[in-house]
Every structure is written in C-alpha cells, then in structure tokens.
C-alpha cells in the first residue's frame, strides 16, 4: 500500500520534511515513488508547499496519508478536494482552482524564525 508521508531532510536540529509518496513498508529514508512537496516547521507560520495535481492524483488512486501528512494536506486545502474527485470532477480543474486560491493567499516568508543551534561548549 502506498503512503503519503514525511521524509526528514536537513541538518541536526534543523529539520525540514519532504512530502513523499512511498510504500508503507519502506524505511523513512527508503526509496520514494514521488516527491510531492515539502514542510518547514521552523518558520512562523510553518511553510508548506504541495504540488496539488500530483497530490490529488495519488490520493485518487488510493494512497493514504499519515496523520502528520494529513494535517499538512488539510491545511493547504488538498483533502477537501478529494471528495469532489470521487464525484467525477477532473483533477486538472481542481488543481487549477487550488493553485488560484493559493496565489490569492497571504505569502509566508520561507526564512526561519528560529536561530541556528549552537554547539554545547559555547
């Protein structure tokens, strides 16, 4: 079964996450099927970027999001569109609608608000 889940990237104590589609039995850093976005929790508010068309496609063919990935997909507005896909609307039309809504939303700065960690000796 395919899962949409986070893959950790970044330096020690400076984590950011890719939103990836992968087999649920694969390791966290295992082989991915497709990278569909990213999540940076170190900004205020957190920065979420999702490729709407690909996320909608994978959800429509049966990929299940993990709890953390599901919260990001709800926040960016992908999950409410899945029910409309099952009713027969096209993925392309819904992706264009979601992209237009994202363009109208407020811009979040991708710069982190947290200071970089220092070594313990300082």
N, C-alpha and C positions, 0 to 999 in steps of 0.2 A: 504494500500500500504506500502511496506517495504522501508525504507530509510537507507542508509549508512551515518552515521553522527558521530560527536564527542560527547563524554561523558566526562565532566570535572572531573578530579581527581587531588589530590594534596592539599597542604596546602594553606592558604591565600596568595595571591600574588606570588604563586609558582605553577602556573597551568601547568599541562600536560594533555593530552587528550587521551582517548581510542578511537579507530575507531571501531564502533559497528554497527550491523545491528539491527534495531528495527522498530516497527510500527510507522508511521509518526505522529500518534495522541498521542503517549506516551510522558510523561514528559521527561525532559532532563536526569534525574536520574531514569527513569522508568525501567520497565523490558526489558531486551535486549534479542534478539534472539541468537546472537553470537558475541563474541569479535574477531575481525579480525586483530587488530594491535594497534599501538599507535603512537602519535605525541608529541614531546617535543620541543616547540618553544623557550625554554630558552637556548639552545645550539647554537653555531655558527659554521656551518650552522645548521638548525633545524634537529633533529633526527627523522627519520620516519622509522618505522618497520611495514611491512604489510605481512600477510600470503597470498601469491599470489594465491594459489589454491582456498582458500575459498573466497577471494575477486572476483576472476573470476567466481566462481560458482554463487555467489549472484548476480553479475551483469548480468550473462547469464539468470537467471530466472526472471529478471525484477526489481531488487532493484535499486532505483535511488539514487545517491549520492547528498548530499547538496553541495553548492558552495565551502565551506571550505574543505569538504572531497574530492571533485572532484579535487581540486588543489593538494592535497597530492597524490591522486591516479595517477594523470598525472606525478607528479614529480618522483614517484618511478617506473613508467612505466607500470601500470596495464591497464589504459584506452585504450591505443593504441592496446592492445591485444584483447579487446572485439570484435572488428570488425572481427578479424580472427576467433573467436569462432563462430560467426554468419555465417561465410562462411563454417564451417564444421570441423575445426581443433579441436583436443581434448584438454580439459582443462589440463590434466596431462602433455602433451607435452609442452604446452605453459608455465605452471608453472615451469617445469624443465628448460626451456630456460630462463625465468625471474630470477630464482634463480642463474643460472650460470652467468648471466650478473651482478647480484648484488654482487656475490662473487668476480668478477673481478674489481668492482668499488672501489674507494678510501674509506677507513674506516673513519667514523666520530666518534670522541670521544663522549661517552654519558655523559661526565661530563659537568655540566653547566658552562657557561662563565660569568653569572651574579651573583653578590653577593647576599646572602640571605638578605631579608628585615630586617630592624632593627625596634625596637619599636619607636614610635614618641617622647617619652620622652628623648631619648638619643641624 
